[in-house]
């Protein structure tokens, strides 16, 4: 079962919904379902997946508030850098002393 939903030509969508869907999904949404042997069941699954994809695309994402790294994450990063540094120093061949 192949289901194609024409987002650009759909009359049931408002202008804001259409713009959001065009931005996230493109001009048309194509759903292909071959899970079941029954064509009727595949059609039902395709319609359910279409509804899920449209609902997910229309959901407004909350804007991310930038945060600073925690003290513990800074310490982990510095500890890992120090460990890499000492590992690389250990790989070097010893320098001859004069």
Order of alpha helices (4+ residues) and beta strands (2+ residues): beta-alpha-beta-alpha-alpha
